[in-house]
Amino acid sequence: MTHWTETVYRDNPDVFRRHLEDRVDDAAEETEALLALLADHGIEPASALDVACGIGRHAVELGDRGVSVRGIDISESYLDRARERIDERGVGEAVTVERADMRDLAERTGEYDLVFNCWTSFGYYDEATDRAVLAGMRDRVADGGALVLELVNREGVLAEFRPAGVPEDDDALVVESAEYDPETARMETTRRVFAETDEGYDYEGEMVYEVRLYAPAELAALCREAGFDSVSLYAGLDGDPLERESTRLVVVAEP
């Protein structure tokens, strides 16, 4: 059976592409926050591996700040857009992207001062595979470097859980519905997009994705199991303290 990541990111990438493009303007501020957070840990990365880099939002910003970045993603469509953005920003000497699967990180070579995975791009697979992905990330982190995960905080999301909603979008109507299974801690979300026209809205497509949601202590334990000695938790890339109601979770794991 085809995994949903293949359907969403490779077979039908345009539905989610709109959301990626909408967040490009936030990438510079997020990157500055990421580098400041790492600096608080005594880390100034010269090299980085962007796991699930998408259209290269953060890879381009890091490259523009002098970091040598390798981005990997399974979507050739998103990687083509990332290459366009790399050319537009003139950071081709610093940033390269390629099609690769996060499940194969253990088979790769090379170490990086920073390995990062943003915007809830972790938890796609079964728990054994998630553990293997974390172990592969650990293999790619250099001594003195760090892994940074940025994702939803299960506790905060469930505290405000609503089975349906209409996320803000400047030029489209987006309707989301979600189901959470407490036995597996997995959230399945259906996202339907309607493009705005002069006469109203036209149905543009939908995507269905499923993510294993992790509680902070649970994810910290998995990071230690993967071989990280120090694990710090925050409510965001800005380094705010993590609270029960925080909807975002940032993990800084150091070997």
N, C-alpha and C positions, 0 to 999 in steps of 0.2 A: 504493500500500500504506500502510495506517495506521501511523504511527510509534508505537513502544511507549509513548512518553510520553502520547499521547492515550488509549491503552488503559488504562494504569495510573492516571493521575491524573485523567482525565475520565470514562471509561466505567465504571471499576471502582475508585473511590477508597477504598472502605472497608477493603480489605485492608491498605493501607499506613497508613491513618489511625491504626490502633491503635499503630503504631510511633511516629508523630508525637506522639500523646498521651502515650505512655510517656516521651518526652524533654522534656516541658514543664517538669518540675521542675528540669532541668539548665540551662534557658535563662538564669536570673538570674545564675548563676555564670559562664556562658560570656560573657554580655554584659559583666559587670564585667571579665573578662579581656580581651575585645576592646577596651574603652575604655582599659584600662591599657596595652595594646600600642600603641594609636594615640597615647596620650600620650607614650610613649617615642619616638615619631617626631615629636613636637611638634604633634600634631593633636588638637584637641578639637572633634568634629563638632557642628554645630548642625542639620545636615540629613543625611538618609541615604536611599538607595534600596536596598531589600531585594529582590534578584532571586531569584525562586523562593521566595517568603516562606512558602509552605505555610499552616499554620494560625496564622501570626503569632507564633511563639515568641519570636524575637529582636526583631521589630518592636514588640511590646507592651512588652518590657523596656526598649528604647531610648526609647520614648515616655514611659515612666514616669520616665525619667531626664532628661527635658527636651529630647530630640532630636526634631525634626520628621521623621517617617518616611513614605515612600511605599513600599508593598509591592506587588509584582506577582507573579502566578502564573497558570498556565493552567487551574487546577482551580477551578471555581466552588464545588464542594463544600468544598474546603479554605478558600476565601475566606469562605464563609458562616460557617464555624467561627471564622476569624480575626476576623470582625466581632463575633461573640458574645463572644470573649475581650476585644476592644477595649472593648465595652460593660461587661463585667464588671469590668474594671480601671479604667474611667473615663478612658481616654486618647484619647477620640474627637477631641479638639481637636488632638492631636499626631500621630495615626496614621490613615492612610487606606490602603485596599487596593483593587486593581482587577484585573480579568482582563486580562492582557497577556502577550505572548510575548517571551522574552529575545532571540529572533532579530530582533526589531523595535526594539531599543534605539537603533539608529542613526537611526531615523525619529522618535524622540521628541524633546522639547525639555526644557530645564532641566538644571541642574548641581547636584551634591550634594557635600558635604564627604566623605561616605563612600558608596561603592557596595560592597555586600557580597553574597557568594554562598556559602552555607554547606552543609555536610553533603553533599559530593560531588554538588552540583547543576550541575556543569560537566563536559563531556565526553559529553553526551547524543547529539551529532550527529556527522556526518562532520567530518573535520579542517578542511576549508575553512569549514564553518559555525562550528566552534569558534573559528576565527580571527576570523570576522566578529562573533561574540558578544563576544569580547574587545575588538575595535575599538569596538563599540557601547558597552561598558562604559566604555572610555576616553573616549568622547565625553561621557559623563554625569558624569565626575569633574571637579570644579572645581579650579582652580589652588590649590595648598596642601592639597588633599585626598588621598584614597587609595582604591584598590580593595583589598578583602580577599577572598581566596578561601580556603575551608577545605574540604579534600578528602583523599582517601586518597593516600598516597605509594606509587607503584607499586613502588619498590624494596623497601620494608618489607613490603608486602602479599605480594609474590611470595616473599620470603624465608620467610614463614610460611604459604604457600599450602596450603590443604586443600580438596579438591573438594567436601566436604560438611561440614555442621556444624549445631549446634542452639543458636542464640543464646538468651541468657537472656530470659525474658519472665515477668512475675509471674502472669498469669492465662491463658496460652495456650501451646500447644506450637508452636514455629516451627522449621521444617526448611528449610535452605537447601542448594542445590547450585550449583556454579559451574564454568564452563569458561573458560579463558583462551587466547586465540589470540595467540601470540607474533609472528605476521606482521602483525597489525593493532593489537596492544596493547589489544585490547578484551576486557572481561570480561562474560560473560552469566551472570546469576544468576537462579535460580528460587527464589522464596520461598513456601512453603506454610504456611498458618496453620490450626491446629486449636484451636477454642475449648474451654476446660475446662468440663466439666459434672459433675454428681454421679455420673454413671456412667462417666466417662472423658473422651473428647474427640470433638467433632464437627468435621468438615471445614468450614472457613469460607471458604476461597478461596485463590487463588494469584496471584502477579504475576511477570512475567518482564521483567527490565530489563537493558539493555546499556550499558556506560559505557566510553569510551576512557580508559585509565589513563595518566597522564602522570608521567614522571620529573621530579624537581625542576629539573634544569638545562634540560630540554626546555621546561617550562612557563615558566620564567624567560625563556628566549629568545623564546617566543611573546608574553609581556607586553612585552618591549622592542620586538618587531616591531610591536605594536599601538600603540606610541607612549609607553610609560612609560619614564622616564629612570632611575628607581631601583627596584630589585626586591630585597626582602629575604625570606629563607626561614626558616621556623621549624618546629618539630615539633608545634606546637599554638598555640592562642590565648593560652596562658600565656607564650609567648615563649621556650620552651625551645629550645636549639640543635638544629638538624636533624642527625640522624645516619642512617647507612645503614639501620639497622633500625627507624627511626621509621615507624610505620604511618599517621600523619597528617601532612599537609603544609599549612602556612598560608603564603600569599603576601601580602605587603604591597607593592603597586606604586604608586609615586608619579610624577605627571607632571613 
